[in-house]
């Protein structure tokens, strides 16, 4: 049996690995020059920079299971258990192993705001008890996908809670502010991530996709123009270094962005277009800054409220995430600009973007002034799928409409809450659908 996988991100590489293990002859067709998609890692001046996806968590059950199946589970190493929240240009650290203690006695919220969070705990617990917060299938949350995080905060809580707790926690998820993110994304974060152990992939987040795809054929720099069924199975057309090619296979996994999937899969356009209308891919810019000075603190990520810093959505301290990201004694930061700030900064020079990020970093860590030995800017044209409020009803409709026995299967994190685990989960599911319904047919 022969299968073609469109896209070499985590979804595509996971599908390719699973199909190859089942005996399929697999080829990946990738439009860019690298494997990994948004899990991208760059080596520069002794630093190892995750320019896109930055960390993993013990709640990533599909990701962890596939890593162990592929024999690379030992490359996943624990990050610092601490996170930071900024208020008044001061970083308040919270040990995620003692969330209640540090949350109650930390100084970033007033006592009244902390007591008000009891209602949040109640609402999340109710939604979780009803099975609505399964981040691998967020379509189950469609019944409560009726307001943004900011609207929910305004209705139930104080401005302080939204500005200094809701908003900074939401911004790293989709690099968007609380008025653009559905309440269910925030509920899922609280239900699934905050009590999980954080980790990263040694060698960079990109290395997982590279390891998964190492034994399959890959065509890079080859944008696909069409995927269609025919009498012999599936025909995939692309333009690559060798020219225009059409190749036939028994089955195909389409694991590219939803926008691309709609464009190249004409017979599925009516099925996919309603979800495309309910979401958009945001642009994003990440800025990495290295310093020979090790800054104080143990946080591996610092949450930034919009009211404190409108441009940067979140800040990762990579040297506290994994010891291979920066030389000994050095600091490595990766700042991710918020979606609207990325749009506004898209045409700026790299130097201007670095200067803006460094200005804020030096407010948090004054010892960095004049102590920078590396900077790197990465622009993501399609960073993350941002669902409109109410959009998860379209995810539910798409799930109900997809035929698991079809020769063309779809994979990607637009099928649920965005993230590395979802990409892996749906890549594996798409492959298993093909294995279940087509490998047996070939042998019979």
N, C-alpha and C positions, 0 to 999 in steps of 0.2 A: 504494500500500500504506500502511496505517495501523498504527502501533504505539503502545502505551501502555507507559510505564516507571513502575513503582511504586518511588518512592524517589529523592531528588535528592542523595544522597551521591556520592562519587567513582565508585562502581560504576554508579549510575544515570545520572549525567551523562556518563560515558564511553560507556555503551551508547547514550544518546540522541544524542550527537555522531556516533557511528559509523553509527547507523541513518539519521540525517538526511543525512549525506554520501553514503549509498547511495541516496538518493531517497525514503526513507520520510517520511510525514507523522507527526511524533512529538509526543506529549504526555506530560509528566511529571506524576505525581500525588504530592505530598509532604505528609506529615502535619504537619510543623512549618511555621514561618513563614520558613524560609530554605533556601538551596541550600548543599550542602557536607557535610552530615552531621557526622561527627566532625572534619572539616577546617573548623574554625570560627575566625574572626578578629574581634577586637573592637578598635575605635579608642577610646582614652580618654586624655585629658590629654596629647596629643602622642605617646603610645605606641601601637604596633601589636602587639596581643597575640594569639598563636596559643594558643587555650585548649584545643585538642585535639591533632590531629596537628601535629608541630612541625618536622620536617625531612625531607629526601629524601637519596638517595644515588645514586652512579653505578651501583650494583647494581640500581636500580629501572629495569630496561630497558624494561618496558612503559609505565611512567609517562613516562619520557624520550621514548620514541618517539611517544606520543600528544601530548605537549607540542609536539614539533617538527612533527607533522602538523597540529596546530591553529594553528601559527604563533606560539606563545608560548614557544618554547624559550629565547629570549633573556632571559626573565624569571626563569629559574632561575640563581641566582648562587651561587658557592662560599662555604661557611662556613669558619670557621677550621679548620685541620686538627688542632687540639689538643683532647684530652679530658682530664678530670681524674678521679682516683680519690682518695677521702678515706680517710685513716687517722690517727687521733689528732687529729681536727679540723684536719688540714692537707691541702691539696689538692696532690696530686702530678700534674704535667702530663705527658702523653704525646703526642708528635707522631705521629699515625697514619701518617705517611710513613716513620717510623723505629720501628715497633712493637718489633722485636727489640732494637734498641739501648736504647731508653728502658725497655722492659720488663725487660731484664736488669740495667740499671744504676740504675733507679729504686728508691727506698727503701720502696715500699709492700709488698713481699714479701721474706721472708728468702731466702737463697741456696738452702736446702733446698727451699723451696716452689717456687722458680723451676725447679729441676732436675726436680721432680716433674711439671711441666707438659709434659715431653717425652711422657708417656703420653697426655695430652690431645691433643697435636698428632697423634700416631699414630692415635688413635681417630677423630678428625675426618677425617683423610686417608683412612682406610679406608672410612668411610661415604660420603665424597664420591666416591671412585673407583668405588663401586657405584651411583652415581646417586641416592642417597637424600636428598641435601640440596638439592634443587631447591625453593627457597622459593615458587615459583609453583605447585608441586604437591607439598605435603608428605605427601600420601598415600603417596608412594613410601617414606617413612621409617617406615611402619607396622611393619616387622619389628624395628626397634630402639626402638620406642615402648613401653618396658617398665619404665621407672623415672623418678622425678623427678630434677631436677638435684641436689637435696640428697642423695638416695639414692646417685646415681652418685658424688658427691664423697666421701661417707662410705665407700663401698666401695673406691674407687681412690686417694683422696687424703687430705690432712690437713684438719683443721678450719680451719686458717689459709687454705688455698686456697679452700675454700668460702666462708668469711666475708669474705675480702678480695679475691677475684677472681671466682669463679663468681657469688655472690649479687649483688654490685653491678652486674655486666654484665647479668644476667638481669632485674633489676627494671624497667629502662626499657621492656623489650619488651612486657610485658603488665601492668605495674604490680602485679606479684605477686612474692612471695618464692620462693626456689628450691625449697622443699618443695611448691609448688603447680604448678610448671612442668615440663613434660616435658623430658627430656634432649634430645630432637630439636630443640626450639626453641633451646636453647643451641648445639648443634652447627651449626645453620643460621646462627645469628648469627656464629659464628667463621668459617664457611666462606664466607659471602657478604658480610658487612658490614665487618669490621674493617679490611680493606685497601682499602675503597672511599672515594671522595671524597665528603664531605658537602656538602650544598647546601640552599637554601631557595627558595621562590617569592617574588619581590619583590611587595609588595602584600599578603602574607599567604598562608598555605597554602589558605585558603578560596577565594582568587581563581581558582585553577585550575578548580574545579568550576563557578564562576560563568561563566567564559569559555567552558567547554565547552557550557554550557546556554543561552547567550545568544540563540541563534537558534531555540529550540524553545518551544512553548507549555508553560506551567507552571501548575498549580493548587496553590497553597500552602494550608496549614492545612486539609488535606483528607485525613483518615485513610481508608484503603481498608478496606472490610469484606469484600470477596469478589473473587476472581479465578477465573473458571471458563471452560471451553470450552463452546461451543454450536455449533449448526449453521452459523452464519455466521463462526465464528472464535473470538474470545475476548470475554467480557463482564467489565468491571471496574466494581465498585460502590464509591462513596465518599460521604462526607458532607462538604460544603464550605460556604463562605459562602453559596452559592446554594441550599443544601438537599441532599437526597439525590439522587444522580445515578447512573445506570447507562449506561455508554458501551461500544459495541462496536468492536472493532478486529480486524485480521487476525492480530496477534501481540502478545505482551506479554513484557517482561523484569521479573521480580520481583527488585528490588534493595534490599530492606529487610532489617532484622535477621532472623535465622533464626527467632526466636520469632514475629515477625509473619508471616513467610512460612508457617509451620505453621498459624497461626490463619486466614489468609485464603484459603489454597489447599487446600480440603477434599479434592479428589481426589488431591492429592500428600502428604497428611498421613502416610500409612503409609511413604512414601519418606523424608520429612524427619525424622520423629519420632525414629528411633534416633540420629541425629546430635545432635538437640536434647537427648536424654537424656545424651549424652556430653560436653556442654559447657554452660557458663553464661556469661552476660554479667555482668561485674563492674561495680559502681558505682565511680566515680572522682571526685575533686575536684582541680581545678587552681587554683593560687593565683599570681597575677601581682603582682609588687612592683617599682615603679619608684623610682629614686633619682637625685638630681642629682649624685651622686658616682660616678665611674667606678672600679670596683674593679680591682685588679691581676690579671694573668693573661690568657691567650688562649683558654682552653677555651670551647667553645660548649655543652658538656654536662659535668656533673659526676656521676659514678656514686657512689651512696651505699650503703654496706653496711648491712644491717639492724642489725648489732651496734654501729654508730656512730650510726645515725639510724633508728629503727624506723618512724616515721610517713611520712616522705617517701621515695618510691621513686627519684626522680631530680630533677635540677635543671638547667634550661636557662638559659644566659646568652645571652639573645636579642640583646644588643648585639654579641656576637661571632659571631652567626649571619648577620645581615644588617644593613646600615647604615640601613635604613628602619624598624627596630623601635623605636628609642629616639632622642630628641633628642641632638645632638652633646654628648659629654662626660657623658652619663647612662648609668646601668646599668638593664637590665630583666631580671628573673629570672622564670621560670615554674617553680614547684615542683609536682610531681604526687604526690599522696598515694598510698601503697600501698593495694591493694584492701581489705584488712582494716581498715586505718586509716581509709579513706574510709567504710566502714560504721559504724565507731565514732564518726566525726565528723559523720555525715550530718545529725544534728539540731542541731548547734551553730550559733551565729550566725556570720555572715561575719567579724565583728570577732574572735571567738575563734579562728577558723581562720587569719586573717591573723596574729594575734599569735603563734600557735604556729609558723607558718612563719618569721616574722621573727626569733623567738628563736633558731632554729637558724642562719638566715642570718648573724646577727650573731656567732655563734660562729666561723663560717668567715671572715667579713669584718667585723671589729669597726668599721671606718670607716662602716658603714651606720647605726649607732645614732643615732637622731634625724634621719636623713637620708632620709626616705621621702616622696615626693610623689604616689604613686599606688598603689592596691591594687585588685585585682579577683578575685572568686571565681566559679568556674564549677563547677556540679555536673552530672555525667554519669550519668544513670539507667542507661543501657546503654553502658558505655565500650568494653570489649574482650571478644571471645570467648575464654574461658579453657577450653582443652581438658583433659579428664581424661587422666591417663596411660593410654595404650591407645586413646584416642579417634580417632587417625588411621586406624585400621582402618575406622571408620565413614565417614570422609572418602573412603577408597578405595572402599568399597562404594557410596557415593552417586555418585561419579564414574562408576563402572561401570554404574550404573542409569539415569543421565540420558540421555534420548533427544535427540540433537542436532537431530533433525528436528521436535521438538515445537513447537507454537505458543506454549507457555509455557516460557521459559527462566529460569534462576536465576543470580544474580550476587551476589557479596559476599565479604568476606574470611574468612568462616567456611568457605569451600571450600578453604582452605589455611592457611599461616601468616598471622596477622593483620597488616595493614599497608596503606599507601596503594597500593603497587605491586600487591598481590594484588587489591585492589578494582578498580583500573583494568584489570588483566589479565582478570579474569572478566567485567567489564562489557563489554569489547571482544569477548571470546569469545562471550558470550551474543548480542550483536548480530550477529556474523558467522555464528553458527548460523542465525539468522532470515534473514539476507540470502541465505545459501547455499541454504536449503531452501524459502523462501517467496516471495522477490522473483521468481525465475524462473518459479514456478508462475503468478504473476499475469500475467506477460507472455506466457506461452504460450497 
